[in-house]
Amino acid sequence: MIDIEAAARELTEAGESGKPCPPLRGRLLPEGDVESAYQVQQRQAQARWDRGERRVGAKIGLTSRAVQENFGVYQPDFGVLTDVMAVGDGVEVAIGRLLQPRVEAEIAFVLGADLAEERITTVDLIRAVDHVLPAIEIVDSRIAGWDISIVDTVADNASSGLFVLGTTPRRLADVDLRLCGMVLEHAGEPVSVGAGAACLGNPLHALEWLAGTLARAGDPLRAGDVVLSGALGPMVPVTPGAAYEARISGLGSVRVSFEGEGDE
C-alpha cells in the first residue's frame, strides 16, 4: 500500500490544477507511516529544486499540545520553505495561488550561524539566532476538505502555502519569546489570539527540536535560513478580499491581504 511516487504526483497535480486530492492515508500511504510521508515530501522538494526554486529555510508545524493530541502524535513536524513562497509585508496575494488557505501568526527566526550539531543546547540556539521577526504563515492543503492526518500533512510539506515576514528585526535579548502576546486581526477585529508559550512552551524549544532533527538527518539548518517556529494561536480560514494583521508584543506587526474572488 506504499506508493511514494503516486502520492507525490497526486499532491503536485492538486497544486497545479487547483483541485484537492483525497487523503493519502490508508490509500497510498499506511496510517501512521511518517517516514514514508517524509519521502513524499522530499520528492516534491527535489522537484522544486529542479524547477529552479531556492531553499530559504523551514517551517515547524504541530507545535500546539492540543493539536498534537488531536493527531495522536507527540512531536512536531516540518516542511521546506523556498523563495517562491515568500510574500512581502502588506502585499496582496492572488487567491488563485492557493487552494484552501488559512492564516496563522508566528515568530520567525533568522539564523546568523549554522546549527549543524546533532545535540543542540539553548546556548547554541541563542548564539545562532541573528534576529526574530513577526510572521504570518499562509497554510494550505492539497488534501480535500483539510481531511488530514499526520501522514497527509507531512507528505504535503507540512501543509505549507506561503509566508510573510515583518520588517522589524529584534534581537533575542530584547524580547521574552515565551511571554510575547499575539493578536491576529481582520477588519480591526481579533480573530485569533495567543502567546509564545503556545508554541511548545517557548518558540526556542521548537527551533531546538528542528535543528537537532535536521542535523541528525544530515541536512542541518544554515546561516541565513528562516525558520517559522509554529502558530501562536488558532489558524483562521482566509476570506477572499480580506486583509489580516498580526501584532506580536515586542516584535511589531506584519500584514497580508487577499484579492477578491472576482478580481483579475
Secondary structure, 3 states (H helix, E strand, C coil): CCCHHHHHHHHHHHHHHCCCECCCECCCECCCCHHHHHHHHHHHHHHHHHCCCCEEEEEEECCCHHHHHHHCCCCCEEEEEEHHHEECCCCEECHHHCCCCEEEEEEEEEECCCECCCCCCHHHHHHHEEEEEEEEEEECCCEHHHCCCHHHHHHCHHHCCEEEECCCCECHHHCCHHHCEEEEEECCEEEEEEEHHHCCCCHHHHHHHHHHHHHHCCCCECCCCEEEEEECCCCEECCCCCEEEEEECCCEEEEEEECCCCCC
